[in-house]
Structures are given as structure tokens and as C-alpha cells.
Amino acid sequence: MGYSVISSAILAAIAALALTACGSRNTFVPPPPPKVVVAQPIQKPVTLYLELTGNTAPFRTANLVARVQGYLESIDYKDGAAVTKGTQLFGIERDIYQAQLDQNKAQLAKDQAVLAEAQVNLTRFQTLEQQKSIASQQAQDQAAVVEQDKATIGLDQANVDTATINLGFTNVVAPFDGIVTNHQVDVGNLVGASGPTTLATIVQTDPIYVNFTLSEPQLLTIRRDNAKAGLPISSSNLKYLSTIPIEIGLQDEEGYPHKGHLDYVSPQVDPSTGTVAVRAVFDNKDNALLPGLFVRVREPIGHSDKALLTRNDAIGTSQEGSYVLVVGADNVVQRKIVKTGQRQGQLVIIESGLDPGDWVVIEGIQQAFPGAKVEPQRSELKSAEAGSSDDAKMSAPDPTPK
């Protein structure tokens, strides 16, 4: 009996709860709009660059050779040493060349004495000829002897000069300031026997060259732009070339820390490759650049006083082209098709399609799509430096862009 009363009470309570639930309404609460970060593009003067690749090359290089035959007597430098012009690097035996020089000098002295005697005799014969004491033919013959002796003296002097030069070749010296490679021949070896023998190589790396190429379209564009700006277009204007700055960076470097200038532009296009050879020169006093390195090259080709830039990672692509997402005054996302230009660090130039007052979605792009309502937070783009990690500075949240 007691259990029946309790069960009835429980059923009555459940029924009352059911009736109460039927009397209330179920309502759907939509989720809040997603938060995105927006920033207006910045306007600033920018330099437009042509980015290329190239290789470093020595300013000068020369093989040090033995130009006379003989045994190598000395190596007067340490492999890899930096030397100055005129420093002796190798010594070849001198005895035979010194003896040859001494012999030629002796022959010259002997023939000079013969010439002096012939000239004395010529003076005497000419006097006797004037006195009618001898036939004029004798004086003329003596004059011919003097001329022959003078020619002999000239030949002797040439032999002395040649012997002096050959003796000088026994000392192999640095033709310019540079770094000498390891020696290729050891002391005691016969060199110059069958022709010039390479002993080592000297390389000048300060300054240093960078070689790169321009494609034919790039060259034509630069020449056309120069013509419009009233600048020289001829590659033979070396004074103008030296005013064009060139920047390079190595593979492990950020940006383009090395500054130089244009040095040479080939006067012709290579028809097999459709390119033009170009060369720049750089100071290299600390030898930070070695010949043969791959480098990134940047050459300025224009300037814009009021370029419009936004974050590069805010650019999307579709079948219509590049686009950005912007948030209007009603916090609704719109898509704008834009034409992009060159990158400037983490920013990119917008050539058309974007207004300076537009608020571009730069973060939370995955949560924003055209027609959707968002909760924007303003930020400020403040840097276009390459490698900068602080391109956007967050400000206090403001859900109502003005």
C-alpha cells in the first residue's frame, strides 16, 4: 500500500515536469562573428628592383710561369699568402744567365773599343784627305768601317738587354697585389725546359667582380625606361654605369648587405642564349667574398613616390587573379581583385584594385569569406623591411571600423 502511494507521487511529478517543458520554446542562438585582424595599406616611397642571380669572379688572376729554363732554387712565399706587387715568389738558378750577361757586356766593351779606334782613324783620314795626302776613297772606306762598328755596338747592346731580361726572369715576382695559390713545382725540379712552366697562380680579390646576365626583354625594358627618363642607354657610357648601385647577398645572408656598382654591360646580345653579360664591382677588403660564389643580385630599375603596400600573406589567388579580403563599414567581408607588383620584404606593392582607406584582412583569413560578417580588430602596418617580423603592430580591439 505504501509503495503504491510513492509510485503515484513520482508519476505525478514527472507529468508535471513534462507539462512545464511543453509550455516553453526552444530558441537558436547564433555563434558570434569570427574575429579577424585588419590593417589599411601603407603608402611610402619605394625603389623597384630587378632581382637576378650571378657569380663572383676575381678582379685579376694570372698564372706565374717559369719563362727561362733552369732548376728551381727557392720558393719565397707560403702557400695562400697575401703578397704585394713586386714580391719575389720563386727563384730559378741564375749562374748561367749571369754568365751570359757578363759575356755580352764584355763583347760590348770590346766592340766599343774597336769603334773608338775606327773613329780616331776616320778623323785622321779625313784630315789627310783635306791635305790631299791620301785618296778620298780611303777616307770613305774608313767611314764605312765606323758605321759597321756602330751596328756591331747596337747588336751587342741588344744582346746585353736580352741577357738582362733573361736574368730577371730567374726571379718570379708578383705582378700585382693578391693571394698566391699553392705551388705546383717543388724546389730542385727543372722548369721551363719545353716551354713556360706554371709554378702557381695569383688572384686579386679586392675589389671583386660579380658577373650576371640580363634577358633580352629585361634589357629592352631598362633601355626604354632610361630613354623616357632622359638617361643614357648606351653601355659605353662608363661614367653613367658607375653611378648605378648593385647589391648582392650570399646564400646564407639575409637581404643584400654587399654594396657595389655597375662596371660593364656587353655591347651585344648573345644570340644563343638571348642574354646580355653584365658585370658589377665590389670592395672586398675583408675578403668576405670569394671568387666563384653564387650570389643573389638586386639592381634598381625604378622609383615610386607613393606606392601602396599591404601584407604579402594577405594576398589570395583565384581564377580571376590575385585578390584581397576587405571589411566594410558594416563589418561585412568583400573580395577585391588586385594587381600586385614587387615584394618589399614581407609587404607587396599593390598596383591597382585597392584604395588607401580599405581595411584589409591580414590575419584570420581562413575564417573570413565574401558576404560574411566578422568582428575586425585594427592593426597598423609599419615596416617594409626584409625579414622584419614586426610588420603589423596590434592596437586595442575596435569592432567598428571607421
Secondary structure, DSSP 8 states (H G I E B T S, - for coil): -HHHHHHHHHHHHHHHHHHHHHTS----------EEEEEE-EEEEEEEEEEEEEEEEEEEEEEEEE-S-EEEEEE-S-TT-EE-TT-EEEEE--HHHHHHHHHHHHHHHHHHHHHHHHHHHHHHHHHHHHTTSS-HHHHHHHHHHHHHHHHHHHHHHHHHHHHHHHHHTTEEE-SSSEEE---SS-TT-EESSSS-EEEEEEEEEEEEEEEEEEEHHHHHHHHHHHHHTT----TT-HHHHTTSEEEEEETTSSS--EEEEEEEE-SS-BTTTTEEEEEEEE--TT--S-TT-EEEEEEEEEEEEEEEEEEGGG-EEETTEEEEEEE-TTSBEEEEE-EEEEEETTEEEEEES--TT--EEEE-GGG--TT-B-EEEEEEE----TT-S-SEEE----SS--
